[in-house]
Amino acid sequence: MAKLIVVVGFVIAFAAGWVVALRTHVAPESLVAPTTLVPPGPGRHGWLTAELNLRPDQQEQMKKIWSDTAHRGRQEQDDRRRAFRKER
């Protein structure tokens, strides 16, 4: 008798889950994020500029910050390469 109750309970729970899944099913197309971002190119700005709504003077400040950071990082990597070559 206990086995029958467990089996019936399992079947009811399974059926309830199946019904809920069918009622809340979301189409796969709606799960994909819209791709409205335009890649940077001539006369275009990057996605960060668009997201932050940067003014032209702010864009110049960001360019300066990122170019300094990139230059510093490149310099550090070059220094490490030289040190490794010298060590070998």
C-alpha positions as CSV (number, residue, x, y, z in Angstrom):
1,M,0.0,0.0,0.0
2,A,2.9,2.4,0.8
3,K,4.5,1.8,-2.6
4,L,1.2,2.6,-4.3
5,I,1.0,5.9,-2.5
6,V,4.6,6.8,-3.3
7,V,4.1,6.0,-7.0
8,V,0.8,7.9,-7.2
9,G,2.4,10.9,-5.4
10,F,5.3,10.8,-7.9
11,V,3.0,10.7,-10.9
12,I,1.0,13.6,-9.6
13,A,4.1,15.7,-8.8
14,F,5.5,14.8,-12.3
15,A,2.3,15.8,-14.0
16,A,2.1,19.1,-12.1
17,G,5.7,20.0,-13.0
18,W,4.9,19.2,-16.6
19,V,1.8,21.4,-16.7
20,V,3.7,24.3,-15.1
21,A,6.6,23.9,-17.6
22,L,4.1,24.0,-20.5
23,R,2.4,27.1,-19.2
24,T,5.6,29.0,-18.6
25,H,7.5,28.0,-21.7
26,V,9.5,30.9,-23.1
27,A,10.4,30.9,-26.8
28,P,14.2,30.5,-27.4
29,E,14.2,33.6,-29.6
30,S,13.2,35.8,-26.7
31,L,16.1,34.6,-24.6
32,V,18.7,36.0,-27.0
33,A,19.8,39.5,-26.2
34,P,19.1,42.1,-28.9
35,T,22.2,43.1,-30.8
36,T,21.7,46.8,-31.3
37,L,25.3,47.8,-30.6
38,V,27.1,49.1,-33.6
39,P,30.8,48.2,-33.8
40,P,33.1,51.2,-33.7
41,G,34.4,52.4,-37.0
42,P,35.1,55.7,-38.9
43,G,32.8,58.4,-37.4
44,R,31.4,56.0,-34.8
45,H,32.0,55.7,-31.1
46,G,32.5,52.5,-29.1
47,W,29.8,50.8,-27.0
48,L,31.1,52.3,-23.8
49,T,30.7,55.8,-25.1
50,A,27.1,55.0,-26.1
51,E,26.3,53.3,-22.8
52,L,27.7,56.2,-20.7
53,N,26.4,58.9,-23.0
54,L,29.8,60.6,-22.9
55,R,30.3,64.1,-24.2
56,P,33.2,64.8,-26.6
57,D,35.5,66.2,-23.9
58,Q,34.7,63.1,-21.7
59,Q,35.5,60.9,-24.7
60,E,38.9,62.6,-25.0
61,Q,39.6,62.1,-21.3
62,M,38.7,58.4,-21.6
63,K,41.0,58.0,-24.7
64,K,43.8,59.6,-22.7
65,I,43.3,57.3,-19.7
66,W,43.1,54.1,-21.7
67,S,46.0,55.0,-24.0
68,D,48.2,55.7,-21.0
69,T,47.1,52.5,-19.4
70,A,47.7,50.5,-22.5
71,H,51.2,52.1,-23.0
72,R,52.1,51.4,-19.4
73,G,51.0,47.7,-19.7
74,R,52.8,47.3,-23.0
75,Q,56.0,48.8,-21.4
76,E,55.7,46.4,-18.4
77,Q,55.4,43.4,-20.6
78,D,58.4,44.4,-22.7
79,D,60.4,44.8,-19.5
80,R,59.4,41.4,-18.3
81,R,60.3,39.8,-21.7
82,R,63.7,41.5,-21.6
83,A,64.3,40.2,-18.0
84,F,63.3,36.6,-19.0
85,R,65.6,36.7,-22.0
86,K,68.4,38.0,-19.9
87,E,67.8,35.3,-17.3
88,R,67.8,32.5,-19.9
